[in-house]
Amino acid sequence: MTSVLSVSSEVFPLVKTGGLADVAGALPAALKPFGIEMRTLMPAYPGVVAKVGASEPVHRFPSLFGGPAMLLSAQSAGLDLLLLDAPHLYERAGGPYAGPGGYDHPDNWARFAALSRAAADIGLGAVPGFAPQIVHAHDWQGALAPVYLAFEDAPKPKTLVTIHNLAFQGTFPYGVFPRLGLPPEAWSIEGVEYYGSVGFLKGGIHACDCVTTVSPTYAREIVTPEGGMGLDGLLAGRGEELVGIVNGVDTAVWDPRTDPHIASNYDANDLDARRPNRDALVDEFALDVEDGPILAVVSRLTWQKGMDVLAEALGSILDAGVRMVIVGSGDRLLEGAFLAAQARRPGRVGVRIGYDEALAHRVQAGADALLVPSRFEPCGLTQLCALRYGCLPVVTRVGGLADTVIDANFAAMVAGAATGIVFSPLSVEALQGAVQRLVTLHANHDAWRRCQIQAMRSDVSWDASAARYASLYDTLLSQEN
């Protein structure tokens, strides 16, 4: 049995702002069949404590970045949890990273350095009866754990950092360095120093035994100057120690046969039963009743996601016979642009600002296609859910989108392999062309149905990816310290 400590700032279903939570929540169960016992360390946010209920103190910190703290052991939603209970760091209004006004908490450096320090201490045996062989840190919020461990002169676990999105690196002014509790030699190019600032993710990438990211294509993109966001040289230097493993989705949660959130359950053998979900979506968003495709967006409304290009192209997309459903939040100007479009074109476009998990299920089950026009996309989860629900993805040829969607070109259609529409580059013209292809394909009932069935047969589970993680863990443990 291999024991692993997973370190994450968010974990579904306890707290979620994005795909990181879905991965951190699904991976422990996916790894169990491979003989891996994973405990998950996360902050004891007030909402998490309320959901988890009963817990047991297993370790105390007299002082941890400004106040006393303790580790609580708990079980919830099938997860074996260690909660870092530090009220001075986590007991506050707002989300995991920002206050009610949307601005980052000014002490985020301390909040997540504390999480990493706690992870390192657990790796060194702080929790009785638990000696993790591997510390698996997710994103910058956990990336200092390998750094802390690297400077410990004691037996220690192997370390792994998973990059979910290189755009978020956890970079802070030099002034925080003396307060991190690291030795002076950590302030170097081989430590956390990053162009005169403190780089949490940069330090973790350098210190850990292995780096993973969430799709093979994204792993290739981030070692280039165009995709590396300043860390391409460091990442390229990791060579074969940088591994791309595509994410999966929880196929028990995302299952159109049993989904409690949708109007009508269905599967690939009974796609006619999908129709009531489409009708319900038309009613919910007050769309015109007609035969043209319904194209949906379930996304952060940001530049990364290509939403500015969608906003510019939206009028011509609607003129092509498409109705749009847009669900998400983000850039206030983009939110306003989509709301204005809804006011100008009622019945053609419906907008819901904010995120609602149940609504996301209804959209996937009811829309004909899902648009993901990202500029870069480490993996993406919405397109995986869309495949499972027979909602054909329309995606840019980047990152995990390129790895998971097979374009409905002539050869793929003849081979019966097509699962969506893939286009590049991201531009108004290319997006308009992809939508026109969508309209043409949708009008061919038999071809559309074949694509839906093939999409729903795609393996979007964690099975293959969990096997790759298990193999990677075995490789790490076989290496000398």
C-alpha positions in Angstrom: 0.0 0.0 0.0 1.4 3.4 -1.0 0.5 6.4 1.2 0.2 9.8 -0.4 -0.6 13.3 1.0 -2.4 15.5 -1.5 -2.2 19.2 -0.8 -4.9 21.4 -2.3 -6.4 24.8 -1.6 -9.9 23.6 -2.8 -11.5 20.2 -3.0 -14.9 19.3 -4.5 -17.6 19.0 -3.1 -16.4 21.0 0.0 -15.2 24.1 -1.8 -14.7 24.9 -5.5 -13.7 27.8 -7.7 -12.5 25.8 -10.6 -11.2 22.5 -12.0 -8.5 22.2 -9.4 -11.2 21.3 -6.9 -12.7 18.6 -9.1 -9.3 17.0 -9.6 -8.4 17.1 -5.9 -11.8 15.7 -5.0 -11.8 12.8 -7.6 -8.2 11.6 -7.5 -8.3 9.8 -4.1 -11.1 7.5 -5.1 -9.6 6.9 -8.6 -6.3 5.8 -7.1 -7.7 3.4 -4.5 -8.0 0.4 -7.0 -4.2 0.8 -7.5 -3.4 0.3 -3.9 -2.9 4.0 -3.1 -4.2 5.5 0.1 -4.5 9.3 -0.3 -5.2 11.8 2.5 -6.0 15.3 1.5 -4.7 18.4 3.3 -6.7 21.6 2.8 -7.5 24.8 4.7 -10.3 24.6 7.3 -12.4 27.4 5.7 -15.6 28.0 7.8 -17.8 26.5 5.1 -15.7 23.4 4.9 -15.8 22.9 8.7 -19.6 23.3 8.6 -19.9 20.6 5.9 -17.5 18.2 7.4 -18.9 18.1 10.9 -17.1 15.8 13.3 -13.3 16.0 13.4 -10.4 15.1 15.7 -7.3 17.2 16.5 -4.1 15.2 15.6 -1.4 17.9 15.7 -1.0 21.4 17.1 1.2 24.3 16.0 1.9 26.8 18.8 2.5 29.4 16.2 2.0 29.2 12.5 2.3 32.4 10.5 0.9 34.6 13.1 -1.2 32.5 15.4 -1.9 29.0 16.8 -3.2 26.3 14.5 -4.0 22.6 14.5 -4.6 19.8 12.2 -8.0 18.1 12.3 -8.6 14.6 11.0 -12.0 14.1 9.4 -13.9 12.1 6.8 -16.4 13.6 4.4 -17.8 12.8 0.9 -15.6 9.7 0.7 -12.4 11.8 1.4 -9.9 11.2 4.2 -9.1 14.7 5.2 -6.6 16.7 7.2 -7.9 20.2 7.8 -5.5 23.0 8.7 -7.5 24.9 11.3 -5.9 28.4 11.6 -8.6 30.9 12.3 -6.3 33.9 11.9 -5.6 32.8 8.3 -8.9 31.2 7.1 -11.8 32.3 9.2 -13.0 35.3 7.1 -15.6 36.3 4.6 -15.2 35.7 0.9 -13.8 32.8 -1.1 -10.6 30.8 -0.8 -8.5 33.5 -2.3 -10.4 36.8 -2.3 -12.7 38.8 0.0 -16.3 39.7 -0.7 -15.2 42.6 -2.9 -13.3 40.3 -5.2 -9.8 41.5 -4.2 -7.1 39.0 -3.2 -6.6 38.6 0.5 -3.4 40.6 1.1 -1.9 37.8 3.3 -2.4 35.0 0.7 1.4 34.5 0.8 1.0 33.5 4.5 -2.2 31.6 4.2 -0.7 29.2 1.6 2.8 29.2 3.0 1.2 27.9 6.1 -0.6 25.1 4.1 2.7 24.1 2.6 4.6 24.2 5.9 1.9 22.0 7.4 2.2 19.6 4.5 6.0 19.4 5.0 5.5 18.7 8.7 3.1 15.9 7.9 5.6 14.5 5.5 8.1 14.5 8.3 5.8 12.6 10.6 3.7 15.2 12.4 0.5 13.1 12.3 0.7 9.9 14.4 0.2 6.8 12.4 0.5 8.5 9.0 3.8 8.6 7.2 3.2 9.6 3.6 5.7 8.3 1.1 4.8 11.0 -1.4 3.6 14.6 -0.9 1.6 15.6 -4.0 1.1 19.4 -4.1 -1.3 21.1 -6.4 -0.6 24.5 -7.9 1.2 27.4 -6.3 -0.8 27.2 -3.1 0.9 23.9 -2.1 4.1 24.3 -4.1 6.3 25.5 -1.1 5.9 22.1 0.5 8.7 20.5 -1.6 10.8 23.7 -0.9 10.4 23.3 2.9 11.2 19.6 2.6 14.3 20.2 0.4 15.9 22.1 3.3 15.2 19.4 5.9 18.1 17.2 7.0 15.9 14.2 7.8 14.3 11.2 6.1 11.5 12.7 3.9 9.0 11.7 1.3 9.2 12.1 -2.4 7.5 15.2 -3.8 5.4 16.0 -6.8 3.9 19.3 -8.0 1.0 19.4 -10.4 0.5 22.5 -12.4 -3.2 23.1 -13.2 -2.7 26.5 -14.7 0.7 28.1 -15.2 -0.9 31.6 -15.4 -1.2 31.5 -11.6 2.2 31.3 -10.1 2.0 32.7 -6.5 4.5 35.6 -6.9 5.0 38.0 -4.0 7.4 40.8 -3.1 10.8 40.0 -1.6 9.6 41.4 1.8 7.7 38.2 2.5 10.8 36.0 2.2 12.2 36.6 5.7 8.8 35.5 7.1 8.6 32.2 5.3 10.8 30.4 7.7 13.2 29.2 5.0 17.0 29.3 5.4 18.9 32.2 3.7 20.2 29.9 1.0 16.6 29.5 -0.3 16.9 33.0 -1.7 18.6 32.0 -4.9 17.9 31.1 -8.4 17.8 27.5 -7.3 15.3 28.4 -4.6 12.3 30.7 -4.5 14.0 33.8 -6.0 12.2 34.8 -9.2 13.3 38.1 -10.8 13.7 39.7 -7.4 10.4 38.4 -6.1 9.3 35.2 -4.2 7.9 32.6 -6.6 6.0 29.9 -4.8 5.4 27.8 -8.0 8.8 28.5 -9.3 10.4 27.2 -6.1 8.2 24.1 -6.1 9.0 23.3 -9.7 12.7 23.4 -8.9 12.6 21.6 -5.6 10.2 18.7 -6.3 11.2 15.3 -7.6 8.7 15.4 -10.5 6.3 17.9 -12.2 3.1 16.9 -13.8 0.6 19.0 -15.6 -2.9 18.2 -16.8 -2.6 17.2 -20.4 0.2 16.0 -22.7 -0.2 18.9 -25.1 -0.1 21.5 -22.3 3.1 19.8 -21.1 4.6 20.5 -24.6 3.3 24.1 -24.7 4.7 25.2 -21.4 8.3 24.5 -22.3 8.0 27.1 -25.1 8.5 30.9 -24.7 5.0 31.3 -26.0 3.3 29.1 -23.4 5.8 29.0 -20.6 4.9 32.4 -19.0 8.5 33.0 -17.9 9.1 29.5 -16.5 9.7 27.7 -19.9 13.4 27.4 -19.3 13.0 25.9 -15.8 10.3 23.5 -17.0 12.3 22.5 -20.1 15.2 21.7 -17.8 13.1 19.1 -16.0 13.2 17.0 -19.2 11.4 13.7 -18.7 10.5 14.7 -15.1 7.8 16.9 -16.6 4.8 14.6 -17.4 1.4 15.5 -18.9 -1.5 13.4 -17.6 -4.9 14.4 -18.8 -7.6 14.9 -16.2 -10.8 12.9 -15.9 -14.2 13.6 -14.5 -16.1 11.9 -11.8 -18.4 9.7 -13.9 -20.7 9.0 -11.0 -21.4 12.7 -10.6 -21.5 13.3 -14.4 -23.7 10.5 -15.7 -26.8 11.4 -17.8 -28.3 8.0 -17.0 -28.7 8.8 -13.3 -28.2 12.6 -13.0 -30.7 14.0 -10.5 -30.4 17.5 -11.8 -31.8 17.0 -15.3 -35.3 16.7 -16.6 -34.9 13.4 -18.4 -32.2 10.7 -18.0 -30.8 9.1 -21.1 -27.8 7.3 -22.6 -26.2 6.8 -26.0 -28.7 4.1 -26.8 -31.7 6.3 -26.2 -30.8 9.8 -27.4 -34.5 10.6 -28.0 -34.8 10.8 -24.2 -32.4 13.7 -24.3 -35.0 15.9 -26.0 -36.9 16.9 -22.8 -33.7 18.4 -21.4 -33.3 20.6 -24.5 -37.0 21.7 -24.2 -36.4 22.5 -20.5 -33.3 24.6 -21.4 -35.3 26.6 -24.0 -37.9 27.3 -21.3 -35.4 28.2 -18.6 -33.6 30.7 -20.8 -36.6 31.9 -22.7 -35.1 31.0 -26.0 -36.9 31.0 -29.3 -38.4 27.6 -30.2 -36.8 26.4 -33.5 -34.6 23.6 -34.9 -31.2 25.4 -35.1 -28.5 24.3 -32.6 -28.2 25.6 -29.1 -24.6 26.5 -28.3 -23.7 26.8 -24.7 -20.8 28.4 -22.7 -20.1 27.3 -19.1 -17.0 29.2 -18.2 -15.1 31.9 -16.5 -15.8 35.0 -18.6 -12.1 35.9 -19.1 -9.5 36.7 -21.7 -7.9 33.3 -21.2 -11.2 31.6 -22.1 -11.5 33.6 -25.3 -14.6 35.3 -24.2 -13.6 38.7 -25.7 -13.5 37.0 -29.1 -16.9 35.5 -28.5 -18.3 38.9 -27.5 -17.0 40.4 -30.7 -18.4 37.5 -32.9 -21.7 37.0 -31.0 -23.9 39.0 -33.4 -22.7 37.0 -36.5 -23.0 33.7 -34.6 -26.6 34.4 -33.7 -27.3 35.5 -37.3 -26.0 32.1 -38.5 -29.1 30.4 -36.8 -27.6 29.6 -33.5 -29.1 30.3 -30.1 -26.6 30.9 -27.2 -26.7 30.0 -23.5 -24.0 31.7 -21.5 -23.3 30.8 -17.8 -20.4 32.1 -15.9 -18.8 35.1 -14.3 -15.5 37.0 -14.5 -14.5 40.2 -16.3 -17.2 42.8 -15.5 -16.9 44.3 -19.1 -17.5 40.9 -20.6 -20.4 40.2 -18.3 -21.9 43.5 -19.4 -21.3 42.7 -23.0 -23.2 39.4 -22.8 -26.0 40.9 -20.8 -26.4 43.7 -23.3 -26.5 41.1 -26.1 -29.3 39.3 -24.2 -31.2 42.6 -24.0 -30.7 43.3 -27.7 -31.5 39.8 -28.9 -34.1 38.2 -26.5 -34.9 34.7 -27.4 -31.6 34.3 -29.2 -29.2 34.5 -26.3 -29.7 33.7 -22.6 -27.2 34.7 -19.9 -26.8 33.7 -16.3 -24.0 35.5 -14.4 -22.6 33.3 -11.7 -22.0 29.6 -11.4 -24.5 26.9 -10.2 -23.4 23.3 -10.3 -26.9 22.0 -10.9 -27.4 24.5 -13.7 -24.2 23.3 -15.3 -25.6 19.8 -15.4 -28.9 21.1 -17.0 -26.9 23.0 -19.7 -24.8 20.0 -20.6 -27.8 17.8 -20.9 -29.9 20.3 -22.9 -27.6 22.2 -25.2 -26.5 20.7 -28.5 -23.0 21.9 -28.4 -20.5 23.5 -25.9 -18.2 26.3 -26.9 -14.7 26.4 -25.3 -12.7 29.0 -27.3 -9.7 29.2 -24.9 -6.4 30.9 -25.8 -4.7 28.3 -23.6 -6.3 25.5 -21.7 -4.2 23.2 -19.5 -6.9 20.5 -19.6 -10.4 21.7 -19.4 -13.2 19.7 -17.7 -16.3 21.2 -19.2 -15.6 19.6 -22.6 -15.1 16.2 -20.9 -18.6 16.6 -19.3 -20.0 17.7 -22.6 -18.7 14.6 -24.4 -20.3 12.4 -21.7 -23.6 14.2 -22.2 -23.7 14.1 -26.0 -23.2 17.9 -26.1 -20.6 18.2 -28.9 -17.6 20.4 -27.9 -16.5 23.2 -30.2 -13.0 24.0 -29.0 -9.7 25.6 -30.0 -6.8 23.4 -30.8 -4.8 24.0 -27.6 -3.8 22.1 -24.4 -6.2 19.5 -23.1 -8.9 20.5 -25.6 -6.7 19.2 -28.4 -6.0 16.0 -26.5 -9.7 15.2 -25.8 -11.8 16.3 -28.8 -11.6 14.7 -32.2 -12.5 17.1 -35.0 -15.4 16.2 -37.3 -13.2 16.4 -40.4 -13.9 14.2 -43.4 -11.5 11.4 -42.4 -12.8 11.3 -38.8 -16.4 11.3 -39.9 -15.7 8.4 -42.3 -13.9 6.5 -39.6 -16.7 7.1 -37.1 -14.3 8.8 -34.7 -15.4 12.4 -34.6 -16.6 13.8 -31.3 -16.7 17.6 -31.9 -15.3 20.6 -33.8 -11.7 21.8 -33.3 -10.5 25.0 -34.8 -7.5 27.3 -34.8 -6.3 30.0 -34.4 -8.5 31.8 -32.0 -10.0 34.7 -34.1 -13.4 36.1 -34.9 -13.1 34.6 -38.4 -12.1 31.1 -37.3 -14.8 31.1 -34.6 -17.4 32.1 -37.2 -16.1 29.3 -39.5 -16.4 26.7 -36.6 -19.9 27.8 -35.8 -20.9 27.5 -39.5 -19.5 23.9 -39.5 -21.6 23.3 -36.4 -24.8 24.5 -38.1 -24.1 22.4 -41.2 -23.3 19.2 -39.1 -26.4 19.8 -36.9 -28.6 20.0 -40.0 -27.5 16.4 -41.0 -29.4 14.4 -38.5 -27.7 11.1 -39.1 -24.2 12.5 -39.0 -25.0 14.6 -35.9 -26.4 11.5 -34.1 -23.3 9.5 -35.0 -21.0 12.2 -33.5 -23.1 12.3 -30.4 -22.9 8.6 -29.8 -19.2 8.6 -30.4 -18.7 11.5 -28.0 -20.7 9.7 -25.3 -18.5 6.6 -25.8 -15.3 8.6 -25.1 -13.5 7.5 -22.0 -13.5 10.6 -19.8 -13.1 8.7 -16.6 -10.1 8.8 -14.3 -9.3 5.1 -15.0 -6.4 5.6 -17.5 -5.1 8.7 -15.9 -5.2 7.2 -12.4 -3.1 4.3 -13.7 -0.6 6.8 -15.0 -0.3 8.5 -11.6 0.0 5.2 -9.9 2.8 4.2 -12.2 4.5 7.6 -11.7 4.3 7.2 -7.9 5.9 3.7 -8.3 8.7 5.3 -10.4 9.3 8.0 -7.8 9.5 5.5 -4.9 12.0 3.3 -6.8 14.5 6.2 -7.1 17.2 6.9 -4.5 16.8 10.0 -2.3 
